[in-house]
Amino acid sequence: MAIQVARADRREARGTGPAQKRLACVLVCRFLAAGLAVAFTSLTAAAPISADSSAKLVSGLTISGRGFGHGIGLSQWGAEERAKAGQSHQQILSFYYPGTEIRVVPSRTVRVLLAEQSRLIIGSRSAFTIADAGGRTVNLAAGHYPVSRDGHVDGQSLTLPINIVPGREPVMFGGSRYRGTLTIGLDGSRLYAVNTLDLEQYVGDVVSYENPANWPPEALRAQAIASRSYALANLRPDAAWDLYPDDRSQNYGGLRKEYPTAVAAASATRGQVLRYRGEIVDALFSASNGGLTSTTDGVWGGPVLPYFAVRSDQFDARSPASNWGPIRVAISTLRQDFPDLPSAGIVSVSIATNPANRAASVTFLGVDGSTVAISGPAFQQRLGLRSTYLSLVPTY
């Protein structure tokens, strides 16, 4: 899911991708933008420590942690282990989203932002059609065509936005093929490309990107329902697109990766979503919760959603992403990422946690009595840590 602040790539947790993408979960993008914000608060202590005191100064931190991502909602590794143990996708989902129920919704389309650039290239392996905002239709032969900000395509001037309709083959963009149609529009000085396609096709491709193809069917079905729920809970009817193609929403790359097992999981759960008291659930998910599920409390701000709970997860604890660290960071390095740290020297560092033991803030106490608090998600993101489920030990 889905949202999540800087989520280190889920694919890295599975050993199939670079170390910095869902921080994969790590870390999904309404919540992301808010979570990644750095929150500094400077305070003055009532009884400051004298600068010439004998207090020892912190020279660095040793950081260790658990999990891969925010740990809210479905754990992908936990779901895999639960499926291997014989649990159904219904049982898996009821654990990670307590109090929810599965219901069926009608089919519809979704719109996914693929890129925002000053120049875009579209194409197809077969002839295709472009319809512009002025009602003009242009037929193009198979191939690739640049689109400029003034609407020029293959020497013809078109009125943006334009809609690319495929022929016998899917439309192509950015090295991948996409089902459905492609819309190119202008937002300020940049062109945007939006893929509109059937929800079920989208879910099949998301599951292909979010999970390995050889994972148990019940784990893939749980992911399909969570991904479908997340997508529908985050539609933006008044905007030019609904969803992002990465961790700001959930990973999607069209037909570049489409596994039969993932498509089968989407088909087997067609239309199924999670509901809580009649509303579709904002079904966040991450790679690994480190053995303890989390809530949104103290993580990104906003309301605490009732279908997330703090629960021990023995199945996730078996995942290869359950433990990480130790990572050693010098104070001089921290100052590069957080230049507002107390300049006179630091005498202690403390963590405030939410009910799920995730770092809500990390506070640095200066030798002069000043304090600087950094939000847990910002601390995690800037240092490239796998999660906010962490502990730290100062070195002097």
N, C-alpha and C positions, 0 to 999 in steps of 0.2 A: 503495500500500500503504500500501497500504498503508500509521505508525509513525513516526512520524518526529517529534521534539522540537517546537519550534514551526516548522512548515513554512509559509512564506509561500505563499499560495494558488497551486496549480498553475494555476488559472484566470487569475490575473494574469499568469503567464508566457505564457499564450496570448493575453493581451489581452482576456479575457472576464469578468473578475471583480475584486473588490476586492483591494487589495494585501496584505491580512493574513489569508490563510486557510490553504492546504497549505504559513506559513513554517514551501502546496502544495503541494507537497511542502512552506510552509516551514513543511512541514515541516509521523498517522498518527499501544490505546494504552498499551500496556504500555511500549514504548520511550519514548514521549513523556513520560510522567510522570517517568520516571527522567532523561531527557535534559534536561528543562527545569529540573531542580533546580539551584539556584545553589550552587556549591561554593566557599566562601571558606576560605583557609588563611592564617593569620597567622604569620609567622616572624620571628625576630630575626637580623639579619645579624651576622657575627662582628666586622666592623669598620664600625660605623655611620658614616654621613657626618655631619659636624657640622652642626647647624642653621644656623650662621652662616658656612658655607663658601660658596664662590663658585659652587657647582653651579647650573646653569640648571634652572628648573622647567618641567615640561611643562604647556602651557596648553590643549592639545587634541590630537585625533587625526584624521588623514585616512585613511579606510578605503576600500579597493577590493576587489573580489572577482570570483568566477566562479561560475556555476551558480545554480540555483534549487531549494533543498532540500538534503537530506543527501547526494545523489549515490550512494546505495547501491542496487545492483540495477538494475532497468530504468530507463532515462532515457526519458521520454515523448517529448521532442523528438528524442532520438537514434533512437528506434524509428521515428518518423515519417520522418526522413531516410533511415534504412536501408531502409525499405519503399519509399520513392520511388526509391532506387537499385537496387531489384529484389530485395532480400533477403526471404526467407520468414520467417514468424513463428518457425519452428524455428531459423533462423539467428540471428535477433534475440535470442531467449531464450538460445541457447547462448553468445552473447557476454556477456550481462549476468549470467547465472547459470552460470558454467563448471562442468562436471562433472555437471550435472543431466541428467535424462532425462524425457521426457513419457510419462505413464501415464494410464489412464482409471480413474476411481473411480465408484462407484454414486451415483445421485441421492439427495438428502436435503434437509432444510429447514435454514434458519439463522434465528437470532433477532437482530434489530437494535433496539437501544435508540433510540427516536425523541426522547424528552424526559423530563425529571424536573422536575415543577412541583407547586405546591400545588393547582392546579385545571386540569383538562383538558377539552377539548370533542371529542366524537366524533360521527360521523355517516355518512351515505351518501346517494346520490341515489335509492336505492330502499329498500324495506323491508329490515330486517336483524334479526339475533337476538343477544341477549346471554345467555350462560350464566355463572352465578356459581359460586363455590367451594362453595356449599351444595347444588348440583344444581338450582337454580331456573333456568328459562328464561323470558325476556321477549322478546316481539316488539315492535319499534318501527317506526313509519312513517318514510318518508324524511324527513330533516331533520338538525339538529344538536342535540346534547344535552350539557349540562355533566355532569361526573362529579366528585363531591366526595370528600374524604378519608374520609368515613364511608360511602361506597358508595351515596349517593343518586343515582339517575338517573331523570329524568322523574317525580319524585314517589315513586319506589319505592326501598325500602331493599334493597340487594343486598350479598352477602358478597364482599369482595375476596379474591383477584384475580378479575376478570371477563374473559370471553373474547368478543370481538365477531366474529361470523361474518357475512360479507357475503351479500346476496341476489343480485340480478341485476347490481348495480353494486359496485365495490370500496369498501372502507371509506375514510372520510375522516378526516384528522387534520392539524392545523397547516397548512391550506391546500393539502394535497396528497392525492391518492388513493394507496392502497397495495394491491397484490395480497396475497393470503393473509389471515391473521387478525390481529387486534390484541388484545393483552392489557394490561389496566390493573391495576396492583397498587400496594401501598403499601410504601415503603421509608423507615422512620422517619417524618418529617413530610411527605414528598413523595410524590406519585403518580408512577409511571413508566409509560410507554407503550412496548410492545415489539411490533414487527412480525415475525410468523413467516411465512416464504414459501419457495417452492422455490428452491434454490441457483441454478439457471440463470436464473430471473427476476431474482434479486438481481444476478447478474453482469451481465446485460444492462443493468440500470439503473445499476450502478456505472460501467461503461464509458461510458455516456451522460454521466455527470457528470465522468468523469476525462479524456475526450478529445473534441475537436471531432468532429462528425458526419461531416465531409468528409475526415477523415484516411484514408490508404490502408487497405484491408481487412486487410493483413498486420500493420500496426501495431495495429489494433483487436483482432485475434486474439491478438497477443502480450500486450496489456493484459488481455484476457479470461482467459487462462491464468494470468497473474500474479495477477490479482485473485481468481480462484477458489482458487488455491493459498494466497494470503495468508489468505483467509477460513477455509479448512479447517485451516490451521496454527494458527489463533488461536481455535478453539472453546473455550467454557468450560462444559462440561456441568453443573458444580455451581453455576453462577451463574444469575441470572434472565434474562440475555441473553448473547449471544456477542460481538457486535460493536457498535461505535459508528457513527453516521451521518456522521462527519466525519474530519478528519485524525488523530484518535486511532486510527482504523482506516483506512477509505477512504470517499470521499464517496458518499453515497447519499441520495436524496430521493424515492423512489417514482416515481409516474407523472408528477410535475411535469416531468420531462425523461426521455423514453424515445425514443431515436433508432432508426429501423429498421436503420441500419448497425451500431449497437452490438448490437442484439438478434441480428442476423445473425451477428456475430462470436462471440457467446456460443453460438449454435446450431451454428455450424460447428466449434466446439471443445468441444462438449458433454462434460462429465465429465473433460476433460483437465486434469491438474495436473502440476507439476514435482516430481520426487522426487530426493533425493540419498541414496544408499545405503539405499533403501527408505523413507525418511521424507519426508513432504510438506514442501516448502521454504517457509520463512517469507519469501515473495517480496516484499520491500520494493521500493518504487519511488519516484521523485521526478520533478519536472518536467524538470530539467536538471542534469547533473553537471559542467558547465563544461569538458568535454573530458577529464576524468580521473575514472574510477569510483572509488568509495571502499569501505572495509570498515567493519565495526562497531568495529574496534580503536581504542580511545581516544575513542570517541564517546559511548556510553551506558553503558559498563560491561557486565558479563556476558561470556559466551563469544564468541570470534571464530568466526563461522560460515564454514565452508570453501568455500561456494559463492559467496562474495563475494570479489572480487579487485581489486587496483589495476591498472587498464589504461587506456592512452590511448584516447580515443574521439573520433576525427576527425569523426564524424557529428554528435555532440552539439555539437561546437565551432562548428557552423554555426548553432546555434539563436539566436534573438533574446535569450535569457536567459543567454547564455554569459558576458557581461561586465556588471558593474554598478559603480556608483560613478563618481567619488569622492564619499564622504559625509564631511562634516566635523562633528565632535562636540567641543564644549568640555568641559574637565574638570569645569566647574561642572555641566554637564548630566549627565555620567557619574555624578557624586556623587548625583544624584537617584535614579538607578537602582541604584547600588551605594554605599550610604552608608558601607560599611566601608573604602573606599579610604584610603590613608595620609593622615591629616589635616594633617600638617606640610608637605605638598607632595610632588609626584612628580617624580623625576629621570629615570626611564626606564620603558619598557613593552616587554615581549617576548612572543612567541608560541611555545608548544610545539605541534608538529603531530604528527599520526599519519602512518603511511606514505603516506597519500593526500593529504598536504599540507593536511588539514583541521585547524583550530585545536582542539586538545584542551584548552588552557588559555591564558588571557591573564594575565600577571603584571605587577603594578605595583610598582615599587621606590620607597619613600619616601625623602625627604631624611634621615630619621632612621635609615635602614637597614632599616626594616620592609618586608615584602612582603605583598601580597594577591594570591592567585591566583583567577581566576574561570573556571569551566568554559567551554569554547568554545561549547557549545550555549546556556548561560545568557547569555553575552555576545551571541550572535546574537539570541536571543529578546527580551531586554530592549531591544535597540536596533532591533529590527525589520529586521534584515539578511536578505538573501535566502539566505545560506548561511554555513557555517563555512569555506568555501574562500576565505580572505581574507588580505589583507596590510594592515599599518597603518604609518603614518609619524607619529611624534610631532612636534608643533609646539611651539616654545618662546617 
